[in-house]
Amino acid sequence: MTQEELDALMAGDLDDELAVMDEEETEAISDETAGEDAAPASEDESASDVGMDIPDEGSFRVDASQQWPPPPPTEDHKVVNQLDNVTKDSEKKATEIMDKLEEINNLVMEIETDGNEASSVIDKNIETFEKLAAKFPNIALFGEMAEENRKASGQIGAVIEKSQASVDEIMMIMDIMQYQDIHRQKIERVINVMRALSKYMNSLFESSVDDSARVTSATHIAGDSDTADVVSEDEIEALLASFGQN
């Protein structure tokens, strides 16, 4: 802290000085950031000046972390085996869903049947209370009960209509579930094509010579860049010398 800042602190003007310092630090940081942002642009411009081709982001790039060759043919990597499991599980779950829908449909139909029976009883009650109300007009209870039964009859009728609509919706769901079986058949067709192609490729690469009778492949050939496992001439001479000593 300078003498001026100390004097300002003693004078009570430190807040103003700190505000000035913050502005100066902010300007310095913004200048450094602007310089860093400008650096890549200059590199791109220099690359374009010398005629270098900058690859696009969509161009092919080899990932060094990618494992080569592809994964081994374990259970998790067998494509046809996985598709077989998918079709098997799909058919099983679709059958379970259809069974549940059929149970729901039966329950809804029972509700409709019970509603029709209750509606017929209420209709008889309405008829009875209307006769009583007509015969005994001074007794208001008969007229009220007739009106209550008419309301109940309307509610039961609404329940019956909803149950019928539910049955229609369930039938539509069953029709939609038929597409599940169609998708399963499409997957099975793909499996059959893949299996046929696999058999064709195996037949195409078959040979009468057994692999054990073949000459082993060379570890290193001319032009390879990685020759760390190749024996040098000095190592061969040392090996021959050791044989002579034995």
C-alpha positions as CSV (number, residue, x, y, z in Angstrom):
1,M,0.0,0.0,0.0
2,T,1.4,3.4,-1.0
3,Q,1.5,6.5,1.2
4,E,-1.3,8.0,-0.8
5,E,-3.6,5.0,-0.1
6,L,-2.7,5.1,3.5
7,D,-3.5,8.8,3.7
8,A,-6.8,8.1,1.9
9,L,-7.6,5.4,4.4
10,M,-6.9,7.8,7.3
11,A,-9.1,10.4,5.6
12,G,-12.0,8.0,5.1
13,D,-11.8,8.0,1.2
14,L,-10.7,4.4,1.0
15,D,-14.0,3.3,-0.7
16,D,-13.3,5.6,-3.6
17,E,-9.8,4.4,-3.9
18,L,-10.9,0.7,-3.9
19,A,-13.5,1.4,-6.6
20,V,-10.7,2.9,-8.8
21,M,-8.5,-0.1,-8.1
22,D,-11.3,-2.5,-9.0
23,E,-11.9,-0.7,-12.3
24,E,-8.2,-0.8,-13.1
25,E,-8.0,-4.5,-12.4
26,T,-11.1,-5.2,-14.5
27,E,-9.6,-3.3,-17.5
28,A,-6.4,-5.3,-17.1
29,I,-8.2,-8.6,-17.1
30,S,-10.4,-7.6,-20.1
31,D,-7.2,-6.7,-22.0
32,E,-5.6,-10.0,-21.2
33,T,-8.7,-11.9,-22.3
34,A,-8.9,-10.0,-25.5
35,G,-5.3,-10.9,-26.2
36,E,-6.0,-14.6,-25.6
37,D,-9.0,-14.6,-27.9
38,A,-7.1,-12.9,-30.6
39,A,-4.2,-15.5,-30.6
40,P,-6.2,-18.5,-32.1
41,A,-7.5,-16.2,-34.9
42,S,-3.9,-15.2,-35.8
43,E,-2.9,-18.9,-35.9
44,D,-5.8,-19.7,-38.3
45,E,-4.9,-16.8,-40.5
46,S,-1.3,-17.9,-40.6
47,A,-2.4,-21.5,-41.5
48,S,-4.5,-20.2,-44.3
49,D,-1.7,-17.9,-45.6
50,V,0.7,-20.9,-46.1
51,G,-2.0,-23.0,-47.8
52,M,-2.7,-25.5,-45.1
53,D,-6.0,-27.3,-45.2
54,I,-7.9,-27.1,-41.9
55,P,-10.1,-30.2,-41.6
56,D,-13.8,-29.6,-40.8
57,E,-15.3,-30.9,-37.6
58,G,-17.3,-33.5,-39.5
59,S,-14.2,-35.0,-41.1
60,F,-13.1,-38.5,-40.1
61,R,-10.7,-38.6,-37.1
62,V,-9.1,-41.7,-35.7
63,D,-9.7,-42.0,-32.0
64,A,-6.5,-43.3,-30.3
65,S,-8.5,-44.6,-27.4
66,Q,-10.7,-46.7,-29.6
67,Q,-10.0,-50.4,-29.2
68,W,-8.9,-52.4,-32.2
69,P,-9.9,-55.1,-33.2
70,P,-13.6,-55.0,-32.3
71,P,-14.8,-56.5,-29.0
72,P,-14.7,-60.3,-28.7
73,P,-17.8,-62.4,-29.6
74,T,-19.0,-62.7,-26.0
75,E,-22.7,-63.0,-25.0
76,D,-22.9,-59.2,-24.7
77,H,-21.6,-58.7,-28.2
78,K,-23.5,-61.4,-30.1
79,V,-26.0,-59.4,-32.2
80,V,-28.2,-62.2,-33.3
81,N,-28.3,-63.7,-29.8
82,Q,-29.4,-60.3,-28.5
83,L,-32.1,-60.0,-31.1
84,D,-33.4,-63.4,-30.3
85,N,-33.7,-62.4,-26.7
86,V,-35.5,-59.3,-27.7
87,T,-38.1,-61.1,-29.8
88,K,-38.5,-63.8,-27.1
89,D,-39.1,-61.2,-24.3
90,S,-41.3,-59.1,-26.6
91,E,-43.6,-62.0,-27.4
92,K,-43.8,-63.0,-23.7
93,K,-44.6,-59.5,-22.5
94,A,-47.1,-59.0,-25.3
95,T,-48.9,-62.2,-24.4
96,E,-49.1,-61.1,-20.7
97,I,-50.5,-57.7,-21.8
98,M,-53.2,-59.3,-23.9
99,D,-54.2,-61.6,-21.0
100,K,-54.5,-58.6,-18.7
101,L,-56.6,-56.7,-21.2
102,E,-58.9,-59.7,-21.6
103,E,-59.3,-59.9,-17.8
104,I,-60.2,-56.2,-17.7
105,N,-62.6,-56.6,-20.6
106,N,-64.4,-59.4,-18.7
107,L,-64.6,-57.3,-15.6
108,V,-66.1,-54.4,-17.5
109,M,-68.6,-56.6,-19.2
110,E,-69.7,-57.9,-15.8
111,I,-70.1,-54.3,-14.6
112,E,-72.4,-53.7,-17.6
113,T,-74.4,-56.8,-16.9
114,D,-74.9,-55.8,-13.2
115,G,-75.8,-52.3,-14.2
116,N,-78.5,-53.6,-16.6
117,E,-80.0,-55.7,-13.8
118,A,-79.9,-52.8,-11.3
119,S,-81.5,-50.6,-14.0
120,S,-84.4,-53.0,-14.4
121,V,-85.1,-53.1,-10.7
122,I,-85.0,-49.3,-10.5
123,D,-87.4,-49.0,-13.4
124,K,-89.9,-51.2,-11.4
125,N,-89.4,-49.0,-8.4
126,I,-90.2,-46.0,-10.4
127,E,-93.3,-47.5,-11.8
128,T,-94.5,-48.5,-8.3
129,F,-93.8,-45.2,-6.7
130,E,-95.5,-43.3,-9.5
131,K,-98.7,-45.5,-9.0
132,L,-98.5,-44.8,-5.3
133,A,-98.0,-41.1,-5.8
134,A,-101.0,-41.0,-8.1
135,K,-103.2,-43.0,-5.7
136,F,-102.1,-41.1,-2.6
137,P,-101.3,-37.6,-3.8
138,N,-101.3,-36.3,-0.2
139,I,-98.2,-38.4,0.6
140,A,-95.3,-36.5,-0.8
141,L,-92.8,-39.3,0.0
142,F,-94.0,-41.4,-2.9
143,G,-93.4,-38.7,-5.4
144,E,-89.9,-37.9,-3.9
145,M,-88.9,-41.6,-4.1
146,A,-90.1,-41.8,-7.6
147,E,-87.9,-38.8,-8.5
148,E,-84.9,-40.3,-6.6
149,N,-85.2,-43.5,-8.5
150,R,-85.3,-41.7,-11.8
151,K,-82.0,-40.0,-10.9
152,A,-80.5,-43.3,-9.9
153,S,-81.7,-44.8,-13.2
154,G,-79.9,-42.0,-15.1
155,Q,-76.7,-42.6,-13.2
156,I,-76.7,-46.3,-13.8
157,G,-77.4,-45.6,-17.5
158,A,-74.3,-43.4,-17.5
159,V,-72.2,-46.2,-15.9
160,I,-73.4,-48.7,-18.5
161,E,-72.5,-46.3,-21.3
162,K,-69.0,-45.8,-19.8
163,S,-68.5,-49.5,-19.5
164,Q,-69.5,-50.0,-23.1
165,A,-67.0,-47.3,-24.1
166,S,-64.3,-49.0,-22.0
167,V,-64.9,-52.2,-23.8
168,D,-64.5,-50.4,-27.2
169,E,-61.2,-48.9,-26.0
170,I,-59.9,-52.2,-24.8
171,M,-60.7,-53.7,-28.2
172,M,-58.8,-50.9,-29.9
173,I,-55.8,-51.5,-27.6
174,M,-55.9,-55.2,-28.5
175,D,-55.8,-54.2,-32.2
176,I,-52.9,-51.9,-31.6
177,M,-51.0,-54.7,-29.8
178,Q,-51.2,-56.7,-33.0
179,Y,-48.5,-54.3,-34.4
180,Q,-46.2,-55.6,-31.6
181,D,-46.3,-59.1,-33.3
182,I,-45.7,-57.5,-36.7
183,H,-42.5,-55.8,-35.3
184,R,-41.4,-59.1,-33.8
185,Q,-41.8,-60.7,-37.2
186,K,-39.7,-57.9,-38.9
187,I,-36.9,-58.5,-36.4
188,E,-37.1,-62.2,-37.0
189,R,-36.8,-61.6,-40.7
190,V,-33.7,-59.5,-40.1
191,I,-32.3,-62.3,-38.0
192,N,-32.9,-64.8,-40.8
193,V,-31.1,-62.5,-43.3
194,M,-28.1,-62.1,-40.9
195,R,-27.9,-65.8,-40.3
196,A,-28.1,-66.6,-44.0
197,L,-25.3,-64.0,-44.7
198,S,-23.2,-65.5,-41.9
199,K,-23.5,-69.0,-43.4
200,Y,-22.7,-67.6,-46.8
201,M,-19.6,-65.8,-45.6
202,N,-18.4,-68.9,-43.7
203,S,-18.9,-71.0,-46.8
204,L,-17.0,-68.4,-48.9
205,F,-14.0,-68.4,-46.6
206,E,-13.9,-72.2,-46.1
207,S,-10.7,-74.1,-47.0
208,S,-9.5,-77.7,-47.2
209,V,-6.3,-76.8,-45.5
210,D,-6.4,-76.8,-41.7
211,D,-5.2,-73.7,-39.9
212,S,-2.7,-75.7,-37.8
213,A,-0.9,-76.7,-41.1
214,R,-0.5,-73.1,-42.2
215,V,2.7,-71.1,-41.9
216,T,2.5,-68.5,-39.1
217,S,2.1,-64.9,-40.2
218,A,5.2,-62.7,-40.1
219,T,5.4,-60.4,-37.1
220,H,7.2,-57.7,-39.0
221,I,7.4,-56.8,-42.7
222,A,9.1,-54.0,-44.6
223,G,7.4,-50.6,-44.1
224,D,6.1,-51.2,-40.5
225,S,6.8,-48.4,-38.2
226,D,6.5,-50.4,-35.0
227,T,9.4,-52.9,-34.8
228,A,9.9,-53.0,-31.0
229,D,9.4,-56.8,-31.0
230,V,11.8,-57.5,-33.8
231,V,15.2,-59.1,-33.0
232,S,18.1,-57.0,-34.2
233,E,21.2,-58.4,-36.0
234,D,23.4,-57.9,-32.8
235,E,20.9,-59.9,-30.8
236,I,21.0,-62.7,-33.3
237,E,24.8,-62.8,-33.3
238,A,24.8,-62.8,-29.5
239,L,22.3,-65.7,-29.5
240,L,24.5,-67.7,-31.9
241,A,27.5,-67.0,-29.8
242,S,25.7,-68.3,-26.7
243,F,24.9,-71.5,-28.6
244,G,28.6,-72.0,-29.4
245,Q,29.6,-71.5,-25.7
246,N,27.2,-74.2,-24.7
